[in-house]
């Protein structure tokens, strides 16, 4: 991709935590990326400009044709598309949205970016730490790294939560009790009981952060969706 890549950062709706995370990562990308976003006042998603890497945050309200259309244009003009944050990558708390509220009661169906257009890498987190996006972009520029395998596997998973962590890691006896999942949970939905994590289901927002932070679960993702060609077994 060369020594300096052209990067677009575009938010399609959310709490703004993920765009702030990207902005905080900008100092680490100086000299590596030429960043364009509405926060910097130089964003262009008209289709007349192409980008090496586009970072999209927020969930997609598929009842909004303008939002869906804009997302499709971004996909067309981007060599690499990153769904950044839990809403964009695995749905997160927006999976609970039902609409019916004023002033836009038609806002009833929200989907992650991964369910609407082809995505290359998906990064869960509510929000992810700024180092995540900086490290991912650096790995893309270099053309390799563990980050690429892990976050391309998340694209294919499409949904992750504390429930999946229990089903895939804790209950089968694969958990080593390291506590990484508990430290990463933004809502305190995980607690350690007898040396193993347990889930407070009312607090889980399905952000998937615990799953990608778990060393065992991240290995499962790569094996399931990358090494075995996407066949879940």
RALINPE-V513271 format. One record per pair of residues at least 24 apart in sequence whose C-alpha atoms are under 8 Angstrom apart, sorted by the first residue. I is the first residue (numbers start at 1). J is the second residue. D is the distance in Angstrom with one decimal. If there is no record, write none. Layout:
i=I j=J d=D
i=I j=J d=D
This chain:
i=1 j=52 d=7.5
i=1 j=141 d=6.3
i=2 j=141 d=7.6
i=3 j=32 d=6.4
i=3 j=141 d=7.8
i=4 j=31 d=6.6
i=4 j=32 d=4.7
i=4 j=33 d=5.1
i=4 j=34 d=6.8
i=5 j=32 d=6.4
i=5 j=33 d=4.7
i=5 j=34 d=6.0
i=5 j=51 d=7.9
i=5 j=52 d=5.9
i=5 j=53 d=7.3
i=5 j=141 d=7.7
i=6 j=33 d=5.8
i=6 j=34 d=4.8
i=6 j=35 d=6.2
i=6 j=36 d=7.7
i=6 j=51 d=5.3
i=6 j=52 d=5.2
i=6 j=53 d=6.5
i=7 j=33 d=6.3
i=7 j=34 d=5.8
i=7 j=35 d=4.7
i=7 j=36 d=6.0
i=7 j=51 d=5.8
i=7 j=52 d=6.1
i=7 j=53 d=4.8
i=7 j=54 d=5.5
i=7 j=55 d=7.5
i=8 j=35 d=5.9
i=8 j=36 d=4.8
i=8 j=37 d=5.9
i=8 j=43 d=7.0
i=8 j=51 d=6.5
i=8 j=53 d=6.4
i=8 j=54 d=4.5
i=8 j=55 d=6.0
i=9 j=35 d=7.3
i=9 j=36 d=6.2
i=9 j=37 d=4.9
i=9 j=38 d=7.8
i=9 j=43 d=7.9
i=9 j=54 d=5.9
i=9 j=55 d=4.7
i=9 j=56 d=6.0
i=9 j=57 d=7.9
i=10 j=37 d=6.1
i=10 j=38 d=7.2
i=10 j=43 d=8.0
i=10 j=54 d=7.6
i=10 j=55 d=6.2
i=10 j=56 d=5.0
i=10 j=57 d=6.4
i=11 j=56 d=5.7
i=11 j=57 d=4.7
i=11 j=58 d=5.9
i=12 j=56 d=7.2
i=12 j=57 d=6.2
i=12 j=58 d=5.3
i=12 j=59 d=6.8
i=12 j=60 d=6.8
i=12 j=67 d=6.9
i=13 j=57 d=7.3
i=13 j=58 d=4.9
i=13 j=59 d=6.4
i=13 j=60 d=7.6
i=14 j=57 d=7.6
i=14 j=58 d=4.9
i=14 j=59 d=6.9
i=14 j=87 d=7.9
i=15 j=58 d=8.0
i=17 j=126 d=7.4
i=17 j=127 d=5.7
i=18 j=57 d=6.3
i=18 j=58 d=7.8
i=18 j=84 d=7.0
i=18 j=85 d=5.9
i=18 j=126 d=7.3
i=18 j=127 d=5.1
i=18 j=128 d=6.9
i=19 j=57 d=6.8
i=21 j=127 d=6.9
i=21 j=128 d=6.9
i=21 j=129 d=6.4
i=21 j=130 d=4.9
i=22 j=130 d=5.9
i=22 j=133 d=6.7
i=23 j=130 d=7.9
i=24 j=130 d=6.0
i=25 j=130 d=4.8
i=25 j=131 d=6.4
i=25 j=133 d=7.1
i=25 j=134 d=5.8
i=26 j=134 d=7.7
i=28 j=134 d=6.4
i=29 j=134 d=6.5
i=32 j=138 d=7.8
i=45 j=70 d=7.2
i=45 j=73 d=7.0
i=45 j=74 d=6.3
i=46 j=73 d=7.4
i=47 j=73 d=6.0
i=47 j=74 d=7.3
i=47 j=76 d=7.7
i=47 j=77 d=6.2
i=49 j=77 d=6.8
i=50 j=77 d=4.6
i=50 j=78 d=6.0
i=50 j=79 d=8.0
i=51 j=77 d=6.1
i=51 j=78 d=4.9
i=51 j=79 d=6.5
i=52 j=78 d=5.8
i=52 j=79 d=5.0
i=52 j=80 d=6.1
i=53 j=78 d=5.9
i=53 j=79 d=6.0
i=53 j=80 d=4.7
i=53 j=81 d=5.9
i=53 j=82 d=7.4
i=54 j=78 d=6.0
i=54 j=79 d=7.9
i=54 j=80 d=6.3
i=54 j=81 d=4.9
i=54 j=82 d=6.1
i=55 j=81 d=6.1
i=55 j=82 d=4.8
i=55 j=83 d=6.1
i=55 j=84 d=6.3
i=56 j=81 d=7.5
i=56 j=82 d=6.2
i=56 j=83 d=5.2
i=56 j=84 d=5.9
i=56 j=88 d=7.1
i=56 j=113 d=7.9
i=57 j=83 d=6.2
i=57 j=84 d=5.1
i=57 j=85 d=6.2
i=57 j=87 d=7.3
i=57 j=88 d=5.5
i=58 j=84 d=7.8
i=58 j=85 d=7.2
i=58 j=86 d=8.0
i=58 j=87 d=5.2
i=58 j=88 d=4.9
i=58 j=112 d=7.7
i=58 j=113 d=7.9
i=59 j=87 d=4.8
i=59 j=88 d=4.8
i=59 j=91 d=6.6
i=59 j=94 d=6.9
i=59 j=110 d=6.2
i=59 j=111 d=5.8
i=59 j=112 d=5.0
i=59 j=113 d=6.3
i=60 j=88 d=7.5
i=60 j=110 d=5.3
i=60 j=111 d=5.1
i=60 j=112 d=5.9
i=60 j=113 d=6.1
i=60 j=116 d=7.8
i=61 j=107 d=6.6
i=61 j=108 d=7.6
i=61 j=109 d=5.8
i=61 j=110 d=4.5
i=61 j=111 d=6.5
i=62 j=109 d=6.0
i=62 j=110 d=6.1
i=62 j=111 d=7.1
i=63 j=106 d=6.7
i=63 j=107 d=6.0
i=63 j=108 d=7.1
i=63 j=109 d=6.5
i=64 j=107 d=7.7
i=68 j=116 d=7.8
i=71 j=117 d=7.6
i=72 j=117 d=6.6
i=75 j=117 d=7.0
i=75 j=118 d=7.4
i=80 j=119 d=7.7
i=80 j=120 d=6.1
i=81 j=118 d=7.9
i=81 j=119 d=5.3
i=81 j=120 d=5.4
i=81 j=121 d=6.7
i=82 j=119 d=6.2
i=82 j=120 d=6.0
i=82 j=121 d=4.8
i=82 j=122 d=5.7
i=82 j=123 d=7.5
i=83 j=113 d=6.3
i=83 j=114 d=7.0
i=83 j=119 d=6.8
i=83 j=121 d=6.3
i=83 j=122 d=4.6
i=83 j=123 d=6.2
i=84 j=122 d=6.0
i=84 j=123 d=5.0
i=84 j=124 d=6.6
i=84 j=125 d=8.0
i=84 j=128 d=7.8
i=84 j=133 d=7.9
i=85 j=122 d=7.7
i=85 j=123 d=5.6
i=85 j=124 d=4.7
i=85 j=125 d=4.9
i=85 j=126 d=6.0
i=85 j=127 d=5.6
i=85 j=128 d=6.0
i=86 j=123 d=7.0
i=86 j=124 d=4.2
i=86 j=125 d=5.0
i=86 j=126 d=5.8
i=86 j=127 d=7.2
i=86 j=207 d=4.9
i=86 j=208 d=6.8
i=86 j=209 d=7.7
i=87 j=111 d=7.9
i=87 j=112 d=5.8
i=87 j=124 d=7.8
i=87 j=207 d=7.4
i=88 j=112 d=4.5
i=88 j=113 d=4.9
i=88 j=114 d=7.0
i=88 j=122 d=7.7
i=88 j=124 d=7.9
i=89 j=113 d=6.1
i=89 j=114 d=5.9
i=89 j=122 d=4.9
i=89 j=123 d=6.1
i=89 j=124 d=5.9
i=89 j=154 d=7.6
i=89 j=155 d=6.8
i=89 j=158 d=6.7
i=89 j=159 d=7.8
i=90 j=114 d=7.4
i=90 j=122 d=7.9
i=90 j=124 d=6.8
i=90 j=154 d=8.0
i=90 j=155 d=8.0
i=90 j=157 d=7.9
i=90 j=158 d=5.0
i=90 j=159 d=4.4
i=90 j=160 d=6.3
i=90 j=206 d=7.9
i=90 j=207 d=6.8
i=90 j=208 d=7.1
i=91 j=158 d=7.8
i=91 j=159 d=6.7
i=91 j=206 d=7.5
i=91 j=207 d=7.1
i=92 j=159 d=8.0
i=92 j=205 d=5.8
i=92 j=206 d=4.7
i=92 j=207 d=4.2
i=92 j=208 d=7.3
i=93 j=205 d=4.9
i=93 j=206 d=6.2
i=93 j=207 d=6.8
i=112 j=158 d=7.7
i=114 j=155 d=6.2
i=114 j=158 d=6.5
i=115 j=158 d=7.2
i=119 j=155 d=6.6
i=120 j=152 d=5.9
i=120 j=155 d=7.0
i=121 j=148 d=7.1
i=121 j=151 d=5.0
i=121 j=152 d=4.5
i=121 j=153 d=7.8
i=121 j=154 d=7.3
i=121 j=155 d=6.0
i=122 j=151 d=5.1
i=122 j=152 d=6.4
i=122 j=154 d=5.7
i=122 j=155 d=5.2
i=123 j=151 d=5.9
i=123 j=154 d=7.3
i=124 j=207 d=6.4
i=124 j=208 d=5.8
i=124 j=209 d=5.6
i=124 j=212 d=7.5
i=125 j=207 d=6.2
i=125 j=208 d=6.8
i=125 j=209 d=5.0
i=126 j=186 d=6.7
i=126 j=207 d=6.5
i=126 j=209 d=7.4
i=149 j=222 d=6.4
i=149 j=226 d=7.2
i=150 j=212 d=7.9
i=150 j=218 d=6.6
i=150 j=221 d=7.0
i=150 j=222 d=5.8
i=153 j=221 d=5.8
i=153 j=222 d=5.7
i=153 j=225 d=5.4
i=153 j=226 d=6.2
i=154 j=221 d=7.1
i=156 j=225 d=6.6
i=156 j=230 d=7.2
i=157 j=221 d=7.7
i=157 j=225 d=7.6
i=159 j=206 d=7.8
i=159 j=208 d=7.3
i=160 j=206 d=6.2
i=160 j=207 d=6.7
i=160 j=208 d=4.5
i=160 j=211 d=6.8
i=161 j=204 d=7.4
i=161 j=205 d=7.5
i=161 j=206 d=4.2
i=161 j=207 d=5.9
i=161 j=208 d=4.4
i=161 j=209 d=7.6
i=161 j=210 d=7.3
i=161 j=211 d=6.7
i=162 j=189 d=8.0
i=162 j=190 d=7.7
i=162 j=199 d=6.6
i=162 j=204 d=6.6
i=162 j=206 d=6.6
i=162 j=208 d=6.8
i=162 j=210 d=6.6
i=162 j=211 d=7.0
i=163 j=199 d=7.4
i=164 j=211 d=7.6
i=165 j=210 d=7.4
i=165 j=211 d=5.7
i=165 j=217 d=7.0
i=166 j=198 d=7.5
i=166 j=199 d=7.8
i=168 j=217 d=7.2
i=169 j=216 d=6.9
i=169 j=217 d=6.4
i=170 j=196 d=7.2
i=170 j=197 d=7.3
i=174 j=216 d=7.0
i=175 j=216 d=7.0
i=180 j=210 d=7.4
i=180 j=213 d=6.2
i=180 j=214 d=6.0
i=181 j=209 d=7.5
i=181 j=210 d=4.3
i=181 j=211 d=6.9
i=181 j=213 d=6.0
i=181 j=214 d=5.7
i=182 j=210 d=7.0
i=184 j=209 d=6.4
i=184 j=210 d=5.9
i=184 j=213 d=7.0
i=185 j=209 d=6.4
i=185 j=210 d=5.9
